[in-house]
Amino acid sequence: MELIERNDYLDWLEKYRDKKVIKVITGLRRAGKSTIFDLYINRLIKSGVGVERIVKINFEELENETLRDRTVLYNYIMQKYDSSNKLYVFLDEVQRVDGFEEAVDSLFVKDGVDLYITGSNAKFLSSEIATLLTGRYVEINVLPLSFKEYYGHFGKGGKDKRELFMDYITFGALPGIFMFDNGSAEQREYTESVYKTVLEKDVLLRNSAASKQLVENILSYLVYNIGCLTSVKRITDTLNSNGTKVAYNTVAKYFETLQDCFFVYKADRYDVTGKEYLKMINKYYITDFGFKYYILNNKTLELSQILENLVFLELKRRRYKIATGKVAEKEVDFVIKDGSDGIKYVQVAVTVMPEDKLKQELRPFYEVKDNYSKFIITLDDFYVKDHDGITTVNALDFLLGKELSS
């Protein structure tokens, strides 16, 4: 299978190459973390690094079962260690190693070891481990293929970007789907197998008493309510009102697990006027739209929900800190911050062609009393670019890489 170059992630790794810091890659199962390792190792080899100076271990492979012990793993790597010659160590799905944090910490303190690790479970960077590695690691979260990556591959077949966009939101963007023809039954079956694996191994297995039906009911609620403010209490109340008797703490536990395994992401809520983050009620977004087919039993979502979800994921790929905004009694879809102190406000709408819809999207911006940049992202091909300093951006252009700039 042709490897799709995921240059944003590779460039991030390159930026930290040979720096005394552990490079941590997290993300959903089958989002492409192992492939990113392979692509980056190819870069290293092309740059002159000898293959004998590269160690890559995937702990999901049975032949590496004996290395799932921290002491055995450490001794195995140290056999290849030479402090005078840089050793590049890649530990894939490292959470499978019993006591991996001790092995990682021991390798880190060795001069001449450049260390890269991946994991599919946010708990492998729990507070205890994060404390152990404080100041010693940087993390990047890998998402399924962006529309830019997707279009770069399937666009070679002659389809225009709007046709491919519809395929993208229908079949999802897990890298493994590239093994099959676009829109084929095999793509559906592959996505379903990943969905079931995440559900069984990352959600249910971690909660031995978990009910599969209950977890799927929670997922269904979250997906149906993409773009809506929600909370554990609201989900619990809804489930109970529908005849599923469940305790708040049970829902909270499963809710946390779905986030820990990167099945869904949370956007905190930010009070623009009070300049503080609000607790208890937030918005949630699904990692890959191919899953919605199974979560919703073939039912569809509003295009507005899908577009908002895609914009959230794209902002996350660009490493913005993302929140949803509260402005007086109105809502701004996203309040985003980059590495500086700058803020941008973003509204997402399928169309702003009707005048009343345009006014609806502009109204929250007029409540914002600062001068930070404001944007409307829309699927419209024809639009007025500027509305009193508020910039309109075509959604497909944005998903293909256009920056948010006034």
LINSULUR-V479468 format. One record per pair of residues at least 6 apart in sequence whose ideal C-beta (glycine too) atoms are under 7 Angstrom apart, sorted by the first residue. I is the first residue (numbers start at 1). J is the second residue. D is the distance in whole Angstrom. If there is no record, write none. Layout:
i:I j:J d:D
i:I j:J d:D
This chain:
i:1 j:178 d:6
i:1 j:179 d:5
i:2 j:178 d:7
i:3 j:35 d:6
i:3 j:38 d:7
i:3 j:39 d:6
i:4 j:145 d:7
i:4 j:149 d:6
i:4 j:153 d:6
i:4 j:175 d:6
i:4 j:178 d:7
i:5 j:39 d:7
i:6 j:32 d:6
i:6 j:36 d:6
i:6 j:39 d:7
i:6 j:149 d:6
i:8 j:317 d:7
i:9 j:36 d:5
i:9 j:140 d:7
i:9 j:142 d:6
i:10 j:36 d:7
i:10 j:39 d:6
i:10 j:40 d:6
i:10 j:43 d:6
i:12 j:140 d:5
i:13 j:23 d:6
i:13 j:40 d:5
i:16 j:23 d:5
i:16 j:138 d:6
i:17 j:114 d:7
i:18 j:86 d:7
i:18 j:114 d:6
i:21 j:136 d:6
i:21 j:137 d:6
i:21 j:138 d:5
i:22 j:104 d:7
i:22 j:108 d:6
i:22 j:115 d:5
i:22 j:117 d:6
i:22 j:133 d:6
i:22 j:136 d:6
i:22 j:137 d:4
i:23 j:115 d:7
i:23 j:116 d:4
i:23 j:138 d:6
i:24 j:117 d:6
i:24 j:125 d:7
i:24 j:137 d:5
i:24 j:138 d:7
i:24 j:139 d:4
i:25 j:33 d:5
i:25 j:36 d:7
i:25 j:118 d:4
i:25 j:140 d:6
i:25 j:142 d:6
i:26 j:119 d:6
i:26 j:122 d:7
i:26 j:139 d:6
i:26 j:141 d:5
i:27 j:33 d:5
i:27 j:120 d:7
i:27 j:141 d:6
i:27 j:142 d:4
i:27 j:143 d:7
i:27 j:262 d:6
i:28 j:120 d:7
i:28 j:198 d:7
i:28 j:262 d:4
i:28 j:263 d:7
i:28 j:287 d:5
i:29 j:120 d:5
i:29 j:194 d:6
i:29 j:197 d:6
i:29 j:198 d:5
i:29 j:202 d:7
i:30 j:174 d:5
i:30 j:176 d:6
i:30 j:194 d:5
i:31 j:142 d:5
i:31 j:143 d:6
i:31 j:144 d:5
i:31 j:174 d:7
i:32 j:142 d:6
i:32 j:175 d:4
i:33 j:118 d:4
i:33 j:142 d:5
i:34 j:58 d:6
i:34 j:92 d:5
i:35 j:175 d:6
i:36 j:142 d:6
i:37 j:56 d:6
i:37 j:90 d:5
i:37 j:92 d:6
i:37 j:116 d:7
i:41 j:54 d:6
i:41 j:56 d:6
i:41 j:90 d:7
i:44 j:54 d:6
i:44 j:88 d:6
i:45 j:51 d:6
i:49 j:88 d:7
i:53 j:85 d:6
i:53 j:86 d:6
i:53 j:87 d:6
i:53 j:88 d:6
i:54 j:88 d:5
i:55 j:77 d:6
i:55 j:80 d:6
i:55 j:87 d:7
i:55 j:89 d:5
i:55 j:90 d:7
i:56 j:90 d:4
i:56 j:92 d:7
i:57 j:64 d:5
i:57 j:67 d:6
i:57 j:91 d:6
i:57 j:92 d:7
i:58 j:64 d:6
i:58 j:92 d:4
i:58 j:93 d:6
i:59 j:67 d:7
i:59 j:68 d:6
i:59 j:92 d:7
i:59 j:93 d:5
i:59 j:94 d:6
i:59 j:96 d:4
i:59 j:97 d:6
i:60 j:93 d:5
i:60 j:96 d:7
i:66 j:72 d:6
i:67 j:73 d:5
i:67 j:76 d:6
i:68 j:96 d:6
i:68 j:97 d:5
i:68 j:98 d:6
i:69 j:98 d:6
i:70 j:97 d:6
i:70 j:98 d:6
i:70 j:99 d:4
i:70 j:100 d:6
i:70 j:102 d:5
i:70 j:103 d:4
i:73 j:97 d:6
i:73 j:103 d:5
i:74 j:103 d:5
i:74 j:106 d:6
i:74 j:107 d:7
i:77 j:89 d:6
i:77 j:107 d:6
i:80 j:87 d:6
i:81 j:87 d:6
i:81 j:110 d:7
i:82 j:112 d:7
i:83 j:111 d:5
i:83 j:112 d:5
i:85 j:112 d:7
i:86 j:112 d:5
i:86 j:114 d:6
i:87 j:112 d:6
i:87 j:113 d:5
i:88 j:114 d:5
i:89 j:107 d:6
i:89 j:113 d:6
i:89 j:115 d:5
i:89 j:116 d:7
i:90 j:116 d:5
i:91 j:117 d:5
i:92 j:118 d:5
i:93 j:118 d:6
i:93 j:119 d:6
i:93 j:120 d:6
i:94 j:100 d:5
i:94 j:104 d:7
i:94 j:117 d:5
i:94 j:118 d:7
i:94 j:119 d:6
i:94 j:124 d:7
i:95 j:119 d:5
i:95 j:121 d:5
i:95 j:124 d:4
i:97 j:103 d:6
i:101 j:129 d:5
i:101 j:132 d:6
i:104 j:115 d:7
i:104 j:117 d:6
i:105 j:132 d:6
i:105 j:133 d:7
i:107 j:113 d:5
i:107 j:115 d:6
i:108 j:115 d:6
i:108 j:136 d:6
i:120 j:202 d:7
i:120 j:261 d:7
i:121 j:202 d:6
i:121 j:260 d:6
i:121 j:261 d:6
i:122 j:259 d:7
i:122 j:260 d:4
i:122 j:262 d:7
i:123 j:260 d:5
i:125 j:139 d:7
i:143 j:287 d:7
i:143 j:313 d:6
i:143 j:316 d:7
i:143 j:317 d:6
i:144 j:172 d:7
i:144 j:173 d:4
i:144 j:174 d:5
i:144 j:175 d:7
i:144 j:287 d:7
i:144 j:288 d:5
i:145 j:173 d:4
i:145 j:175 d:6
i:146 j:314 d:7
i:146 j:317 d:6
i:147 j:165 d:7
i:147 j:168 d:6
i:147 j:399 d:4
i:147 j:400 d:6
i:148 j:399 d:7
i:148 j:400 d:5
i:148 j:401 d:5
i:150 j:164 d:7
i:150 j:168 d:5
i:150 j:173 d:5
i:151 j:161 d:6
i:151 j:164 d:6
i:151 j:400 d:6
i:153 j:178 d:6
i:154 j:164 d:6
i:154 j:182 d:6
i:155 j:164 d:6
i:161 j:396 d:5
i:165 j:396 d:6
i:167 j:182 d:6
i:167 j:183 d:6
i:169 j:289 d:5
i:169 j:306 d:5
i:171 j:177 d:6
i:171 j:183 d:6
i:171 j:187 d:5
i:171 j:290 d:6
i:172 j:191 d:5
i:172 j:288 d:5
i:172 j:289 d:5
i:172 j:290 d:2
i:172 j:291 d:7
i:173 j:288 d:6
i:174 j:191 d:6
i:174 j:194 d:6
i:174 j:288 d:6
i:174 j:290 d:6
i:176 j:190 d:5
i:177 j:187 d:5
i:177 j:190 d:6
i:177 j:191 d:7
i:180 j:186 d:4
i:180 j:187 d:5
i:180 j:190 d:7
i:191 j:290 d:4
i:191 j:291 d:7
i:192 j:294 d:6
i:195 j:291 d:5
i:195 j:294 d:5
i:198 j:261 d:6
i:198 j:263 d:6
i:199 j:215 d:7
i:202 j:261 d:4
i:203 j:210 d:7
i:203 j:215 d:6
i:203 j:257 d:5
i:203 j:258 d:6
i:203 j:261 d:6
i:204 j:210 d:5
i:204 j:212 d:6
i:204 j:215 d:7
i:206 j:257 d:6
i:207 j:253 d:7
i:207 j:254 d:7
i:207 j:257 d:6
i:210 j:254 d:7
i:214 j:244 d:7
i:214 j:246 d:6
i:214 j:254 d:7
i:215 j:254 d:5
i:216 j:295 d:7
i:217 j:239 d:6
i:217 j:244 d:6
i:218 j:235 d:6
i:218 j:251 d:6
i:218 j:254 d:6
i:218 j:255 d:7
i:219 j:258 d:7
i:219 j:295 d:5
i:220 j:295 d:6
i:220 j:296 d:6
i:221 j:235 d:5
i:221 j:238 d:6
i:222 j:264 d:6
i:222 j:284 d:5
i:223 j:286 d:6
i:223 j:292 d:6
i:223 j:295 d:5
i:223 j:296 d:6
i:226 j:285 d:6
i:226 j:286 d:7
i:226 j:301 d:7
i:226 j:305 d:4
i:226 j:308 d:7
i:226 j:309 d:5
i:227 j:283 d:7
i:227 j:304 d:7
i:227 j:305 d:5
i:227 j:308 d:5
i:228 j:283 d:7
i:229 j:281 d:5
i:229 j:282 d:7
i:229 j:283 d:6
i:230 j:281 d:7
i:230 j:284 d:7
i:231 j:280 d:6
i:231 j:281 d:5
i:232 j:248 d:6
i:232 j:251 d:5
i:232 j:252 d:5
i:232 j:255 d:6
i:233 j:248 d:7
i:235 j:251 d:5
i:236 j:246 d:6
i:236 j:248 d:5
i:236 j:251 d:5
i:239 j:246 d:5
i:240 j:246 d:7
i:258 j:264 d:5
i:259 j:266 d:6
i:262 j:287 d:6
i:263 j:287 d:6
i:264 j:284 d:5
i:264 j:285 d:7
i:264 j:286 d:6
i:264 j:287 d:7
i:265 j:284 d:7
i:265 j:285 d:5
i:265 j:287 d:7
i:265 j:316 d:7
i:266 j:282 d:5
i:266 j:284 d:6
i:267 j:282 d:6
i:267 j:283 d:5
i:267 j:285 d:7
i:267 j:312 d:6
i:267 j:322 d:5
i:267 j:323 d:6
i:267 j:324 d:5
i:268 j:277 d:5
i:268 j:282 d:6
i:268 j:323 d:5
i:269 j:277 d:7
i:269 j:278 d:4
i:269 j:281 d:6
i:269 j:282 d:5
i:269 j:323 d:6
i:269 j:324 d:5
i:269 j:326 d:6
i:270 j:277 d:6
i:270 j:323 d:4
i:270 j:324 d:7
i:270 j:325 d:5
i:270 j:326 d:7
i:270 j:335 d:5
i:271 j:278 d:6
i:271 j:326 d:5
i:272 j:325 d:5
i:272 j:326 d:6
i:272 j:327 d:5
i:272 j:332 d:7
i:272 j:335 d:7
i:272 j:368 d:6
i:273 j:327 d:7
i:273 j:328 d:7
i:277 j:323 d:7
i:278 j:326 d:7
i:283 j:324 d:5
i:285 j:309 d:5
i:285 j:312 d:5
i:285 j:313 d:7
i:286 j:292 d:7
i:286 j:309 d:6
i:289 j:306 d:7
i:292 j:301 d:6
i:303 j:350 d:5
i:304 j:350 d:5
i:307 j:348 d:6
i:307 j:350 d:6
i:307 j:379 d:7
i:307 j:395 d:6
i:308 j:333 d:6
i:308 j:348 d:5
i:310 j:399 d:6
i:311 j:348 d:5
i:311 j:377 d:6
i:312 j:322 d:6
i:312 j:334 d:7
i:314 j:398 d:7
i:314 j:399 d:6
i:315 j:322 d:5
i:315 j:334 d:6
i:315 j:336 d:6
i:316 j:322 d:6
i:320 j:336 d:4
i:320 j:337 d:6
i:320 j:338 d:6
i:321 j:336 d:7
i:321 j:337 d:4
i:322 j:334 d:6
i:322 j:336 d:5
i:323 j:335 d:5
i:324 j:331 d:7
i:324 j:333 d:7
i:324 j:334 d:6
i:325 j:331 d:7
i:325 j:332 d:3
i:325 j:335 d:4
i:325 j:345 d:7
i:327 j:364 d:5
i:327 j:367 d:4
i:327 j:368 d:6
i:328 j:367 d:5
i:330 j:363 d:6
i:330 j:364 d:4
i:330 j:367 d:6
i:331 j:364 d:6
i:332 j:345 d:5
i:332 j:347 d:6
i:332 j:364 d:5
i:333 j:346 d:6
i:333 j:347 d:5
i:333 j:348 d:5
i:334 j:346 d:4
i:335 j:343 d:6
i:335 j:345 d:6
i:336 j:344 d:5
i:336 j:346 d:6
i:337 j:343 d:6
i:342 j:372 d:7
i:343 j:372 d:4
i:344 j:372 d:6
i:344 j:373 d:5
i:344 j:375 d:7
i:344 j:404 d:6
i:345 j:365 d:6
i:345 j:368 d:6
i:345 j:372 d:6
i:345 j:374 d:5
i:346 j:375 d:5
i:346 j:377 d:6
i:347 j:361 d:5
i:347 j:376 d:5
i:348 j:377 d:5
i:349 j:357 d:7
i:349 j:361 d:5
i:349 j:376 d:6
i:349 j:378 d:5
i:350 j:378 d:7
i:350 j:379 d:5
i:351 j:357 d:6
i:351 j:378 d:6
i:351 j:379 d:6
i:351 j:380 d:5
i:352 j:358 d:4
i:352 j:361 d:6
i:352 j:376 d:6
i:352 j:378 d:5
i:352 j:380 d:6
i:352 j:383 d:6
i:353 j:380 d:6
i:361 j:376 d:5
i:362 j:387 d:6
i:362 j:390 d:6
i:365 j:374 d:5
i:365 j:390 d:6
i:373 j:406 d:5
i:374 j:390 d:5
i:375 j:391 d:5
i:375 j:393 d:6
i:375 j:404 d:5
i:376 j:390 d:6
i:376 j:392 d:5
i:377 j:393 d:5
i:377 j:395 d:5
i:377 j:398 d:6
i:378 j:392 d:6
i:378 j:394 d:7
i:378 j:395 d:6
i:379 j:395 d:5
i:380 j:394 d:7
i:381 j:394 d:7
i:383 j:392 d:5
i:384 j:392 d:6
i:385 j:391 d:7
i:385 j:392 d:5
i:391 j:406 d:5
i:393 j:402 d:6
i:393 j:404 d:7
